[in-house]
Amino acid sequence: MPPSVFPRPTSAYADLKATSRRPQPTSSRRQAVDKGLPRTGIRGIGGPTDRARISVAVNRADGDTSYVVIGGSESRIHRLVGLVGLGNRCAERPGSPVRAVGCHARSARSPGCATGRRRARRGPRRPAAGVRIPGPPTGRGRAGAGPTAGDATGVRWHGGPGGGRPREGCVAQPWVPAIHGSLTSAHLRGHVTLSSAQMSTVHRVRGRFRAAYQGRPQVGPWRLRRAWRCAMGASEPERLTNSGHLARIKRVVAGGVSSSMRAAAVPTPLVIQRARGCTVWDVEGKEIIDVNMGYGPHLFGYADREVLDEVAEQLRDGAMTGLPHMLDSRAAELICELVPSVEQVRFANSGTEAVASTLRLARATTGRDLVVTFEGHYHGWSETILRAGKNTLHLQGPDPTDVVPGAPGMIPEALSHTVQLPWNDTAAVRELFDRDGDRIAGVILEPVLANACVLPPAPGFLELLRELTERSGAMLIFDEVITGFRVARGGTQERWGVTPDLTVVSKVLAGGIPVAAFGGGRRAMRMLAANEAHHAGVYAGNHTALRAVVAMLSKIRANPRVYEELEELGGYAEAALRELFAEDGRQVRISRVGSLMSVSLLRRPVRDNASLRDIAGAIDFPAHRRFQTLAQAEGVYFHPNALEPWFLSTAHTREHLDKAVAALRRALVSLP
């Protein structure tokens, strides 16, 4: 019978090595212990005879040492790995599931036979000298009710002369909890294939194991307690609840998030274990329809196989070499084909990096230093462009033209060469260009204000900016990090018919793989082409990211009707939401461009052409936040900030939207 392979539950034993797939001879015991290696030919686990011996070794498979191989006589293998359907009846017997695996592995008889039952009543045999199997506090009650001290508790000590307490230099090996306590479908995926019946058996035994052991062992050497924690993972509340997992994250990740923008995204704890399509599953197993969609990258939904299969293949072929690759031209050619203004590109790792390089390029090209921005537009967190933004729009504060640093610790003079204007204010734009047009290096904007309220440009506004920048010699820069490949195949510039000098794209560009690009005509990119301007990054344009770009943009190009379908889906969602809020008598503002949508509860109505500041002043932020919390409990997630957009994808169907609207209706009933 071939050995059975199981993934180890943690990486705590990654340093354990083995010199061969085959069990080491017993004579190498001292050498293995001295080198800190797992000893693989141990007598006494099944009895004093060779026939009863059970061996454990670390399997080297393609350089990976994360598998534990259990080998030995067939009967004992059956008892050890029978939990996954290889012949052990004890896993199916309600009277003796867990105890039998540990203590009856020492018996030459099946735990279901008379000898095995007598052995269970008498307790386990004492293992041979040199082997110690410690355990948690002794179980109470009848035989088979739970493991006792001396049974397999998840840790087997290798070494320990005389069978006594382990000494320094002993190596702990996770054993049965690799089956009982920590084996999940996630551990097994890609390593060993089990049938659904086998997996159901594993989950049944895991449930019994948790019922038998409530908590961690409180006695025994510190190595046992540490190994038990490694094998069993977190404590029960942390393992099963969103709040417990989030608390655990916060102990080691500052603030519990790796982006300050996400700090307020989960007023009710939510920790995700997986995502597919338009659905996420939290650590409690709850299914949630997501309309935040990772802040917008997933045009085709989470875990799109066409993209991920390409990325997986590239990882096998080399993720990054720092050298030119044939993917460079393929990815760049697709961008140039789809985006009207682009003839040459450079790749970066994020929108922030790409915007910073674009602004530097505009200043270098024009020989000027003044950059024009608009209130509420977000262009990343680099030093010369991060301003106090949408989170303060509804407060009584500075004038829309006042430039305020967006984060503590910024250099006070960092924004001294930045001018801010109200969005869609044609008079303010004309006045600035009449006064300082010869100082302006560039005008940067979200052509559709996507990150706050989804506010489209006023009729003729983009055309005015194009005219004024061309006349003054400034560069027009479209930040299409959100709208690129989202509102149309060629982004906002295709939908509105206005061509900028430079364009920044990200998010949908690679379907969630971190990458960004900026580009323009050859004239706009000439300094970078001649290596006279500076743009750098170790991981910029890495092969994995560009493979994702090629896969994503190729799929967009091959599906010309995708944006028509998203437009229809967005119209269906908008109509359903308007009807929902009208039925409930709620004042709401809904704005949409294609699959990009904004939904905000209001304290008072606002006109359609209201300014960003007027809209923010009318939003009922506390009520919207309560609405988000109730909706999350009902199975729909959107961002709790009323200014943040919603994103639809091809994975959202009308059935998903109907289900989401029904959940929102239940949430509105509970909203004061």
PEGIDA-V555677 format. One record per run of one state. SS is the DSSP state (h for helix, s for strand, l for the rest). FROM is the first residue (numbers start at 0). TO is the last residue. If there is no record, write none. Layout:
# PEGIDA-V555677
SS/FROM/TO
SS/FROM/TO
This chain:
# PEGIDA-V555677
l/0/2
s/3/6
l/7/24
h/25/33
l/34/48
h/49/51
l/52/52
s/53/60
l/61/62
s/63/71
l/72/72
h/73/83
l/84/87
h/88/91
l/92/95
h/96/105
l/106/112
h/113/121
l/122/129
s/130/131
l/132/153
s/154/157
l/158/159
h/160/162
l/163/169
s/170/173
l/174/174
h/175/177
l/178/183
h/184/187
l/188/194
h/195/211
l/212/220
h/221/231
l/232/234
h/235/239
l/240/240
h/241/251
l/252/252
h/253/255
l/256/258
h/259/261
l/262/270
s/271/276
l/277/277
s/278/281
l/282/285
s/286/289
l/290/291
h/292/294
l/295/300
s/301/301
l/302/303
h/304/316
l/317/324
h/325/337
l/338/342
s/343/347
l/348/349
h/350/365
l/366/368
s/369/373
l/374/385
s/386/386
l/387/388
h/389/391
l/392/403
s/404/404
l/405/410
h/411/414
l/415/416
s/417/420
l/421/424
h/425/438
s/439/444
l/445/447
s/448/448
l/449/453
s/454/454
l/455/459
h/460/471
l/472/473
s/474/479
l/480/490
h/491/495
l/496/500
s/501/504
l/505/505
h/506/509
l/510/514
s/515/519
l/520/524
h/525/528
l/529/541
h/542/557
l/558/560
h/561/583
l/584/586
s/587/592
l/593/594
s/595/601
l/602/610
h/611/617
s/618/618
l/619/619
h/620/633
l/634/634
s/635/636
l/637/644
s/645/646
l/647/652
h/653/669
l/670/671
